[in-house]
Amino acid sequence: MIGLELHAQLATRTKIFSGAPTAYGAEANRQASAIDLGMPGMLPVLNERAVRYAIRLGLALDAEVAGRSVFARKNYFYPDLPKGYQISQYELPVVGTGHLDIDLEDGSHKRVGVTRAHLEEDAGKSLHEGFTRMTGIDLNRAGTPLLEIVSEPELRTAKEAVAYMKKMHSLVRYLGICDGNMQEGSFRCDANVSVRPVGQTGFGTRAELKNLNSFRFVERAINYEIERQIELIEDGGAVVQETRLFDPDRGETRSMRGKEEAHDYRYFPDPDLLPLEITTAFIDEVRAELPELPDAKSMRFQQDYGLSGYDAGVLTASRELADYFEAVVAAAGDAKLSANWVMGELSGALNKASLDITQSPVDAATLAGLLARIRDETISGKIAKEVFEAVWNGEGDADTVISARGLRQVTDNSAIEAMVDEAIAANPEQLEQYRAGKTKLMGFFVGQVMKASGGKANPQQVNEVLKQRLDG
C-alpha cells in the first residue's frame, strides 16, 4: 500500500509570507528576512501568486478548491526551523479531493485519488559537508512556498508510484507553477509504504521514506522497503511506524526517527493570518489562465496528427518537447516523420549529451529543414543521419552540409541502372542462387549497389531496378 506526498516548490519570485527572493544558488543566509526568521513584531503577508498557483493545480486535478481555508502552525524543533514552527495548512487545505490518471507499462490506465494539496512554507537546510563535528545552517530556503500534494494510498507497486510521480511532475511544469528541478530540491517526494497479507483488509503499519529526489531513487527505495517489511513480518517481527532515509550508495533504507502523528505537532490556527477566502470569480479568472493540459494535448496529437497513443504520450511528456514537435510539424508538414525524428535521432543525441530539449543545438526550424530534404528525396533517410550529426556539431544547416559533403541523392535512373548492371555482372554466383529461389539475396544486391554509390542512390529506385533485372 503506497501513498506519496509530493512537495512542489512554487515558482514565485518571492517567498510565501515575505518579500525575500527565492532564487536558487545564493550565498548562504543572504535571502532570509526577519519575517522568515519569525523575529518579534514581524507579521506574515500571504503571497497571492502562491494561492493562484495552488488553484491552478486544483483545477487541473478536477479537485475541490476551498472557498475558505486556514493556515496553521505546525510546531516542532529542528536546527533549520528558526521559528520553532512551520506555517502550513491542516484541517482546511486550499485544495481538496481530486484525481490524476496515469498510464502503466502494460498499456492500462489507473485513476489515483488525490487527498489534498495544501500550501506551506519550506524550512531551511542543514549542511553537513565541509563541517567538522558541527552542522551548518542555511536559511535561504526558509519561507519558500511549497505545495504539498498528498495521494490516496492507492498505488500498489514502485512502478505505479513512479508513473504517478512523473505525471504530476509533468503537470506542475505544464501549469508553470514549479520548475520541477529535482537536483535543486524543487520537486521531491516522501513515500509512505506498508504491506498486508493477500486478502486482508485495512492497512499495515507504514514507514515513511523521506526526501527522495529522483524517480530512480523512488523506485529503488520503495522496492527495498517492500521486501524489508515482508521479510520482517515473515520472520515473526513487526513493522514499526517510523521515518526512514534511503541510502542510494547501499541501496537500502535506514531508520531516521520515530514517525510523528498529527497531535505531536500541536497544530493550531496561525493567529497572525486571517482565513484564506477565495471567490468564485477568482477561481474563474485562474481557470481562464490554464494552458492545454498533457492529457488533452496527447488526445489532440492523436486526432490531428494521426499519432499512436504511445507516440503522443512521449511527445507530450513535457510542454517544451510538445512545443518543439509542433514547430517541426508546422515547418516540415509531415507529422509521422517529424515524430520519428524528434523521438529518435534528436532525443538520442540529447540524452547522450545530457541536454534538455530547451538546450538543443538543433532548433525546430533547422530540423524541419533536414526533414524537407528527406521528403523531396534530396537525401535518403540513412544519409540524413550523417547530415543530422554534422548539423548537431555546428557545421551549418542541412543544405549547407549536403552541399559541402556532396551528399545529394542519386535519382538519375540511367545512373542507377548502370550501377545495378555492374553489381549483377560482378556477382554471377549470387545471381544464379537468386534465380534458383534464394530471393533473400535481393538484400545482398541492394547492399552492393548502395556501396558503389556511396550510399547516395535512391533506395526505392534501386529496389525497383534490381527487381526488374533479377526477375527479368
N, C-alpha and C positions, 0 to 999 in steps of 0.2 A: 504494500500500500504506500504510494508515493505522492507527496504533495510538495509543490515548490513555492517558495517565497522569493520573488524576483525583485531586485532593487534597481530601479532605473533612475539615474541621476538626470534631473531635468535640465534642458539646455537653455536655462535663463542666464542672462549676463550677470545678475546679482543674486545674492542669497535669499532664502525664503523669508527671512524676517529682518534683514538689514540690507543696506546698500553696498556692502562689501562685494568685491568681484569674485567670480567663481572660476576664473581662468586656471587651467592646469599648468603645473610646472614652475610656479613662482617660488622664490626663495622662502624657506620655512618661516611660518608665523608672520608673514607680511600681508596676509589677506584675512586676518581675524579681527573683527571690530569689537568694540566694547559691548555691543548688543549680543554678538555671537558668544562672548565670554560671560554673559549674564552679570555684568557689573551693576552695582547698586544704582537705581534710578533709571536704568535702561529699559525701554519698552519695545517689544517686537511689533513690527508692522507687516502684515501679510502681503506677499508678492502676488499681484493679480495674475501675472503671466503663468505662474506655477499652477494657479487654480484653473486657468484656461487650458493648460496642457493636460491636467488631470481629467477634465471634462472631455477633451478630445479622445483620450483613451477609453473613457467610459462609453462614449457613443460608438466607437469602433468595435467594442466588445458587446454591443447591444445590451449594455448594463444599465442598472438604475443609477441615475445621477440624483443625489440627495438635494432636496430644496433647502435643507438645514443640516449642517454637520458641525461637529465640535472638536476643538483641539484640546488635547490632554497632556499632562506632564507624566512622563514615564520615568520613574525615579530609580536610578542605580548609580553606583560609584565605580568609575573607571578612570585611569590616568588621563585619557584623551577626551573625557567628557567634562569640560571645565565647570559647567553649571551644576553638575550632580544630577541633572535630569535632561531628558530629551523631549522636545516638543513633538508630539505625534498625534495620531487620531486613534481612538479605541472603539467605543461603543457606537459612535455615529460617524462613519467614514464618508468621504465625499462621493466615492463610487461604490455601489453595492453589487449585488449578484449579476453576473453576465456569463459569457462563454466564449471559447475560442475553438475553432475547428482545425484539426491537424491531419496531415496526410502521413500514413505509415508506410514502411518499406514494402509491404506486401500489396500495396495499391489500395488498401482500405482506408476509410476515414473515421475519425473519432471526434466527438464533441466533448471537450473538457470544461467543466464548470469553473468559473472564477468567483471566488467567495467575496472578494472585496479588493479595492485599491485605495490606499489612504496616503495622504500627504504627511511628510515628516521631515525633520532636519537631520542631516548626517552628523556623525561625531567627528572628532579629529582623527589623527593617525599616530599609532605608536611605532617608533623606529628602533630597530634592534641592530641593524648592520652599521658598523663603524663606531659602535659604542662598547666600551669595556665595563662590565659589571654595572651597567646603568641602561636606561631606556630614554631615547629622545622622543619628544612630543612635538608634532607639527599640527597646529590648529587651523591651517589654511582651509581645510575641508569642513571644519565645524560650521554648521548652519547652511551648508549646500542643500538645495531642495531635492528630496527624493520622493519617488512614488513607489510604494511597496505594493506589489501585485501578488495576491495570495490565491493559489489554486485550490480547488477541492482535492481531496486525496483520491483522485480517480485514475491516476497513472499507475500502470502495473509493471512496467519494465523500464530499465535505464534508457533504452532506445526511444520509448514513448516520451520519457521525460525530456530527452534531448530534442525530439521533434517539437514538443510544446515550447521549450525554451527558444529554439531557433525561430519558430513562428512569431513568438512575442517579440524577440529581438528585431526581426524584420519589421513588425508592425510599428514599434515605437520609433524606428528610423523613418519609415514611410510618413508617419504623422509629424515628423520634425520635432518631437518632444525630447529626444535623447540621441546623442551621437553614437551610442552603442559600443563605445571603445572599451573593450573588456580588459585590455592591458592597463588602462588608466583607472580602472575601477568604476567606469560609468555605468556598467551593466553587470551585475553579479547575482549569485544565486545561493540561497540556503535551501537544502533539500531535507525534508522530513521523511524518514524511511522506517517502516515497520513490516513485519511478516506475520502470517497467521496460517495455521494448517488448512488444507483444502477442505471446503465445506463448512468451516467455522465462520460465524457471523461476528460482527463487531471488529474492533481494532486491536492489534497487538501493541506492545509498548514501543514507542517510537524513539529514534535517535535523530538529532538534528545535525546535519553536515553543514558546517559554516563556511561562508565566503569562498565559494567556488567560482573562479573567474575565467573558465574556458569550457566549451562544450565537451571537449575530450576529458577534462578532469571530472565533469559532472557524471559522465557515463562510467568512468573508471571507479569513482568514489561510490556511486550507488551500487554497482555490481559487487564491489568488495563488501559493502555494508550488508547487502542481502545475504551473501554467503556467510559472513561473520555471525549474523543473527541466527540463521538456520542452524549452523554448526553449534552455536552456544546452546540453543534450545534442545537440539537432539542429543547433546551431551549431558542434559539434565540441569543446565543452568537457566538463568533468567535474564532477559534484556532489561537494563536499567535506563530510565529516561535521562538523557544527558546530551550535551553539546559536544560534537567531535570535529576534529580538523582532519583534512585529507593531506597526507604527505605524498606528493607526486613522485618523489625520488624512490620511495619504498613501495609505492602503490597501495598504501593502506591508510585506514583512518585510526586516529588515536583520541583518547578522551581529553577534553579540554576543561569542562566543568559540568557539574550537575545542572540539568535543564531547569530553568526557572518557569514557574507558572505565572499567569497574568497577575495574581494577587501579590506575587513577590515584588512587582514593580510599583505597587501602590498608586495606580492610575487615579488621577482626579482632574477635573476640567481646569485648564490653564486660566488663572484669574486675570491675566493680562491681555487675553484675546477674546473678543466677542465671538459668539457663534457665527459660522460662515453661512450666509443666506444667499442662495443662487436663484435667480428668477428664470422663468420660462423663456423670457426674451433673451437673456444672456446665453442660455443653452442653445437657442435657435441661432444666435449670432456665431457661436462656436461651430455649430453643425454646418453652417454655410462655408466655413473655412476648411472643412475636411477635404483632403485630396482623394483621388481614386485609390481605394484600398487594395491590398495584394490579391485577395480572392476575386474581386470584381475585375481587376486588371487581367488576371490569369484567364478568366472566362472570356473577356473581350479578345485577348490574344488568340484563343482557340477559335472564336467565331469570326473575327476579322481577318486573321492571317492563316487560318487552317492548320494551326499547330496542334500537336498532341497535348494531352493534359500534362505529360511529363515535361515536354519542352517548355510549355507555358509556365509551369511551376518553377523551372530552373531560371528562366529569363525574368521572372517577376520576384525572385528571391530578395532583390534589393531594388530600391527605387532608381538608383543610379544606373544599374545594369539594364533595367527595363527602358529607361530613357535613351540609353546608348543604342540599344537594339532598335527602338522605333526610329531613331535618327538614321541608322543604317538603312532600314527598310524604306524610309521616305526617299532616300537618295538613290538606292540601288534598285528598288522596285521588285525584289524577289524575296518574299518573307522566309521561305524554307531555306534558301541558300544563305540568307543573312543569319538565320538562327543557327545553322550548322557551323558557320564560321565564328560567330560570337561565342557559342558554347564549346567549340572545338579548338581551332588554332589560336584564337585570341585568348581564351580562358587558360589554355595550356601555357602560353607564354607568360601570362600574368602570374599564374601560380608558380612557375619556375623562377620568376624574378621576385616573388613575394610582393607583388604590387596589387593595389586595389584598382577597380575599373576607372576610378577618377584619376588615377596616376598613369593610365595607359599612354605610351609614347605614340600609339597609332589612334588618332581620333576617329570618330564615326564617319566623317566625310572621306577621309583617306581610305578607310577600309571599304567603304562603298565604291570608291574609285577602282579598287582592286577587283571587287566583285563584278563591276561593269565589264572589265576586260575578260573575265571568265565567260560572262553571258554573251558577249559579242564574238567569242572564240578567238580573241587575240592571243590568249594563252590557255593552256589546259589546266585542269584542277591540280595536277601534280606540279607543274611549273609554278602555279600560283603560290604554292607553299614556299618555294625558293624566293619568289618575289616578296612575299609577306615577311620572311626573315630579314631580307635586305631593307625593307621599309621600316621594320621594327628597329633595326640597327642604325637608322638615320641616314640611309643612302638616298632619300628622296621619296616622292610618291610612286605609285605603281607604274605610271607611264615613263617616268624618268628611269627607273630600274630596268624596265623591259627594253628600252632603247639602249641604255648603257651596256647591258649584258647580252644584247642580241637574242632575246628570248621569245620573240614573236612566233606564234604557232604557224607551222607549215600547213596550209589548207589547199595548196595547188594540187589538184587531183592527179595531174600527169607526173608531178614530182613524187607523190605518194605511190603511184603505180610503179614507177621505176624502182623505188626502194623495196616494194613488195616483191617484184620480179627478181631482184637481186637476192633477197633473203631466201626465196624459194629455190633459186638456182644453186645457192651455196649450201643447201641442206637437203640433198636428194633422198637420203635415208629417212629423214623425218617426214618428207613428203609422201614417200611410199607407205610409211606406217599410218599416216593420217588417212590416206585414201583406202587403207585396209580396215579402217574403222576406229582407229585410235584418235578420235576427234578432240580429245583434251590437248593435243599438240597445237591446237589453234593458239593457245596462250604462249607457247614457245615462239611461234612465228610473229605474234604481236610484239613480244619482247625483243626479237631480233630487229624488227623494223624501228621500234622506238629507240633502240640503242643506236642504230645507224643514223637516226635523225637527231640524236642528242636530246631525246625526249620532247622534241618540238612538233612532231607530226600529230595531226588531229586524230585522237584515238578512235572516234566513231568512224571516220573515213578509212582509217587503217583496217578496222574490222570488216567494213563493207567490201573493200577491195580484196582483202585476203580471202573472204568467203567466196567471192566470185572466182578468184584464181584457183583456189584449192578444190572447190567443188565443180569447177568447170571441166 
